[in-house]
Structures are given as structure tokens and as C-alpha cells.
Amino acid sequence: MFWWKNFVQICLKLSGDIYYPWRIKQRRKQKMNECPDKSQAGRAAASAKLPAFILHLGRAAARQENVDSLQRLVAQQVLFTGAEVLPAIDAEQMPQAQSEAVYRRKIFLPFYPFALKPAEIACFLSHRLAWQTMLERGCAAALITEDDMQPRENFAEALALAAAHIQACGLIRFPHRDRESGRLIAQQGQTELISPAPVGLGAVSYMLSRKAAEKLLAETRHFDRPLDVFLQMFWVTKIHPAALRPGGIAEISAKIGGSTLTQKRTIGQKLRHELLRPLYRAQIALLSHLKT
């Protein structure tokens, strides 16, 4: 019953928007501008060196070799000042009070149907730590990546394209699956920068501007869903994440000890997840196309 009520609420809201055109126009005036094709600020940012932050869980010893490799690779890129390792928040050591201070159920429509695992909360907080570090250091923009990212052959090309447009776009994702489609913003060589709808899942690696970091920190004092799922809701964040295609990276957690977010579920939990997940994704897809 919970999901049907949720779905009906959204359908009624959307039907109201369609029935009253003036409301759509009003909301479009309030909506953020999409990432433009050209940006003087972006070209200026491309000429300035940026920091990179690698989120690494200290006890994940199997990932240390990949972290070292990422640091060496970033040091070779002319776009960056270097790569700094930021200690990720450990769910096993995170005080319950820290989790309860930020995690709430049912904050945004459509409601997220699953309770967050401690590891998902810790992951979200780790990314917030990176955003806060950006502001404290006065960074104009930064590359933020998790420790299970591995560059692909077009990584340098993707970095250059992202750096040229980051001030205009705010947030540019490096998807590890090349499944997204959308309006073409720019292209460099074989790499495209697009404005996807819906925004894809995954936050293994992305570039973020200072202004976008400020917005995200303000909007995520409390959160009710995983980071990548939250970033899909650009009508909430007022940031429509752009994406690179191909993304220039691979996610290799299976090769270096497995995902730190994995948790065993009962058969009943698996069945519930398989039933509710497509319903939720359908709502996000519908809202994404109507809000674009």
C-alpha cells in the first residue's frame, strides 16, 4: 500500500502540472540553467590546475595498491596538482549518533523504498567530507574518486573535457557503464559530454565545482537515500549532473576484495527489493523527463 500511495501522489502532482500550463512555466523559470555548450569560466578553469581526492577506507588493504596507482597516474596529468587520499568514514566504527544525525526516512518524493545500510550512510558522509575539504581549501573545482576506480584509455581525454566545462556544469560524472544518453553538450576526440535524462547511477568518480559543492552540502544536511540515487534528483539539488561518454573509468571492486557496501539479504528482502526497485526507477525516469 505504501508504494501505491506514493505513486498516486506523484501522478496527481504531475497531472496538475500538465493541466495547468502556467505552473509549468513558473517552475521552468525557477529551474537551474542547464550546462551550456560553451563557457568562458570553464575554459579559464581548464587552464588552472585542480586537486584530486581519493576516498579510501583504511582497513581495505586490498585496495591500497590501486590507490597508489591512482596517485601516480594523477601526478602525470598536467591538469592536476596531485592526488590526496582522504580517509573514508568506516561504517564499522561510525557512532550511531553520527548516523542518526544525518539519516532520515522519507524526506523527498518519490520516497526511497529501502532503509540505508550503515555502509551507505558512511559512503555518503565520506563524499560530504570531500566537498567540505574543497571549500576549506578554496578549490575552484576538484576530481573526487573512490578507491575502486581504474582509468581506461580515454581517461585523459575525459578529464580535459570535464575540466573545460566544470564551472558551467557544476557536476560531471565519469560513469563506469556507458549506458546513458542525452543532449550533446560538447565533444573532444571520441569522448562526448552529455546532459542525461534520467541521470545514471554510480558515483565512483566525478568532477565538482566549488559552487556545486556548496549547494550539495546545504541540501544534504539530512538525506534519505544513497548518494548516486540522490544526485539523480536534479530538481531537488538544482544541479543537473552532466556525464562523459565513454566515462573513461572502470569500477574494479570485484578484483580488489569486493564492494565495501555489500550486505547479505534474506530471500524475502531480495524479493522485496526486486519488486520495489523498478517501481522507484520508473518514477525517477518519469520525473526526470518532465523536469528536463
C-alpha positions in Angstrom: 0.0 0.0 0.0 2.9 2.3 0.8 4.2 2.3 -2.8 0.8 2.7 -4.4 0.1 5.7 -2.2 3.5 7.2 -3.1 2.9 6.5 -6.8 -0.6 8.1 -6.8 0.7 11.2 -5.0 3.3 11.7 -7.8 0.8 11.0 -10.6 -1.6 13.6 -9.1 1.2 16.1 -8.8 2.3 15.5 -12.4 -1.2 15.7 -13.7 -1.7 19.0 -12.0 1.4 20.3 -13.8 0.1 19.1 -17.2 -3.4 20.5 -16.6 -2.1 24.0 -15.5 0.5 25.1 -18.1 1.2 28.3 -16.2 2.5 26.3 -13.3 5.0 24.5 -15.7 6.2 27.9 -17.0 6.6 29.1 -13.4 8.7 26.1 -12.4 10.8 26.4 -15.5 11.7 29.9 -14.6 12.8 28.7 -11.2 14.7 25.8 -12.6 18.5 26.0 -12.9 20.1 26.6 -16.3 21.4 23.5 -18.0 25.1 23.2 -18.7 25.7 25.4 -21.7 27.7 24.3 -24.7 30.4 27.0 -24.2 31.7 28.6 -21.1 34.4 31.3 -20.6 34.6 30.3 -17.0 35.1 26.7 -18.0 37.9 27.5 -20.3 39.6 29.5 -17.6 39.2 26.6 -15.1 40.7 24.3 -17.7 44.0 26.3 -17.6 44.2 26.1 -13.8 45.4 23.0 -12.0 42.9 21.2 -9.9 43.3 18.9 -6.9 42.1 15.3 -6.9 40.8 13.5 -3.8 40.8 9.7 -3.4 38.3 8.3 -0.8 40.0 5.3 0.8 38.8 3.1 3.6 41.9 2.3 5.7 41.0 -1.3 6.5 40.5 -2.1 2.9 44.1 -3.2 2.5 43.5 -5.0 -0.8 42.7 -1.6 -2.4 46.0 0.1 -1.3 47.8 -0.9 -4.5 45.1 0.6 -6.6 45.2 3.8 -4.6 49.0 4.1 -5.1 48.5 3.5 -8.8 45.8 6.3 -9.0 48.1 8.7 -7.2 50.9 8.1 -9.7 48.6 8.4 -12.7 47.0 11.7 -11.5 50.5 13.1 -10.8 51.3 12.5 -14.5 48.2 14.6 -15.6 49.0 18.2 -16.3 45.5 19.2 -15.2 46.2 18.3 -11.5 48.2 19.5 -8.6 48.3 15.9 -7.3 46.0 13.3 -5.7 45.4 13.4 -1.9 44.0 10.4 -0.1 41.1 11.3 2.2 40.2 8.7 4.8 36.7 7.4 4.2 34.3 7.1 7.1 34.3 3.5 8.3 30.7 2.1 8.9 32.1 -0.4 11.4 33.5 2.4 13.6 30.8 5.1 12.9 29.0 6.1 16.1 25.2 5.5 15.9 24.7 9.1 16.9 26.6 10.3 13.8 24.3 8.2 11.6 21.2 9.3 13.3 22.2 13.0 13.0 22.0 12.9 9.2 19.9 10.0 8.1 16.1 10.4 7.8 13.4 8.3 6.1 11.0 9.8 3.5 12.4 13.3 3.0 11.9 13.6 -0.7 9.3 12.4 -3.2 9.4 9.8 -4.6 10.1 8.2 -1.3 13.1 5.8 -1.4 11.7 2.3 -0.5 14.7 0.9 1.3 16.4 1.6 4.6 20.0 2.6 4.1 22.7 0.3 5.3 25.4 1.7 7.7 27.9 1.4 4.8 25.7 3.5 2.5 25.4 6.2 5.2 29.2 6.2 5.8 29.8 6.4 2.0 27.5 9.4 1.7 29.3 11.1 4.7 32.7 10.4 3.1 31.7 12.3 0.0 30.4 15.1 2.1 33.8 15.2 3.7 35.4 15.6 0.3 33.0 18.5 -0.5 33.8 20.2 2.8 37.5 19.8 2.2 37.1 21.5 -1.2 35.5 24.5 0.5 38.1 24.7 3.3 40.9 24.6 0.7 39.3 27.2 -1.5 39.3 24.8 -4.5 37.6 26.1 -7.7 36.9 22.5 -8.6 38.2 19.0 -7.8 38.1 15.5 -9.0 36.6 13.1 -6.4 37.1 9.4 -6.9 36.6 6.3 -4.9 39.5 3.8 -4.4 38.0 1.2 -6.7 38.3 3.3 -9.8 40.6 2.3 -12.6 41.3 4.6 -15.6 40.6 3.5 -19.1 42.3 4.5 -22.3 40.3 7.8 -22.8 40.6 8.9 -19.2 43.0 11.8 -20.0 40.7 13.0 -22.8 37.7 12.8 -20.5 39.5 14.8 -17.8 40.3 17.6 -20.2 36.8 17.8 -21.5 35.4 17.8 -17.9 37.8 20.5 -16.8 36.8 22.8 -19.7 33.1 22.6 -18.7 33.1 22.1 -14.9 32.3 25.6 -13.9 29.3 25.7 -16.3 28.0 22.2 -15.5 28.8 22.1 -11.7 29.0 18.3 -11.6 30.3 16.0 -14.3 30.2 12.2 -13.7 32.6 9.6 -15.1 30.2 6.7 -15.5 31.8 3.2 -15.4 29.0 1.9 -17.6 28.4 3.5 -21.0 24.6 3.3 -20.9 23.5 6.9 -20.7 22.1 9.1 -23.4 21.1 12.7 -23.6 21.7 16.1 -25.2 25.2 16.6 -26.5 27.0 19.5 -24.8 30.5 19.1 -26.2 32.9 16.6 -27.7 36.7 16.1 -27.6 38.1 13.4 -29.8 36.0 10.3 -29.2 34.6 11.5 -25.8 31.3 13.2 -25.5 29.9 15.4 -22.7 26.1 14.9 -22.4 23.2 16.0 -20.3 21.5 12.7 -19.5 17.9 12.2 -18.5 17.5 10.3 -16.4 20.8 10.8 -14.7 22.6 7.4 -14.4 23.6 5.7 -11.2 27.1 5.5 -9.8 29.4 8.0 -8.1 32.7 6.2 -8.4 34.3 9.3 -10.0 33.2 12.8 -10.7 34.4 16.4 -11.0 32.7 19.0 -8.9 32.8 22.8 -8.9 33.0 24.8 -5.7 29.6 26.3 -6.2 28.1 22.9 -6.7 29.8 21.6 -3.6 28.3 24.4 -1.5 24.8 23.6 -2.8 25.2 19.9 -2.2 26.5 20.4 1.4 23.5 22.7 2.1 21.0 20.2 0.6 22.4 17.1 2.3 22.4 18.0 6.0 19.9 15.2 6.1 19.5 12.6 3.4 17.2 9.6 2.8 18.9 7.6 0.0 22.3 6.7 -1.3 24.5 9.4 -2.9 24.1 8.4 -6.5 20.4 8.0 -6.2 20.1 11.4 -4.6 22.1 13.0 -7.4 19.5 11.8 -9.9 17.0 14.3 -8.4 18.3 17.5 -10.1 15.0 19.2 -9.4 15.9 19.0 -5.7 19.6 19.8 -5.9 19.3 22.4 -8.7 22.3 20.7 -10.3 21.8 18.6 -13.4 24.8 16.3 -13.5 26.5 16.0 -16.9 28.1 12.8 -17.9 31.0 11.7 -20.1 30.5 9.1 -22.7 32.5 6.9 -22.6 33.2 7.6 -19.0 37.0 6.8 -19.1 36.9 4.6 -16.0 36.2 1.1 -14.8 34.9 0.0 -11.4 37.1 -2.8 -10.2 35.8 -3.6 -6.6 35.3 -7.3 -7.6 39.1 -7.6 -8.4 40.3 -5.9 -5.2 38.4 -7.5 -2.3 34.8 -6.9 -3.3 32.4 -4.0 -2.6 32.6 -2.4 0.8 28.8 -1.8 0.6 27.8 -5.4 0.1 25.5 -6.9 2.7 23.8 -10.3 2.7 20.0 -10.2 2.3 17.3 -12.8 3.1 15.2 -14.3 0.3 12.3 -12.1 1.4 14.5 -9.0 1.3 15.7 -9.9 -2.1 12.2 -10.4 -3.4 11.0 -7.1 -1.9 14.0 -5.3 -3.5 13.3 -6.8 -6.9 9.7 -5.7 -6.8 10.1 -2.2 -5.5 13.3 -1.2 -7.3 11.7 -1.0 -10.8 8.7 0.9 -9.5 11.0 3.5 -7.9 13.2 3.8 -11.0 10.1 4.3 -13.2 9.1 7.2 -11.0 12.5 8.8 -11.2 12.6 8.3 -15.0 9.2 9.9 -15.4 10.1 12.9 -13.2 13.4 13.3 -15.0 11.8 13.7 -18.4 9.1 16.0 -17.2 11.5 18.2 -15.3 14.1 18.4 -18.1 
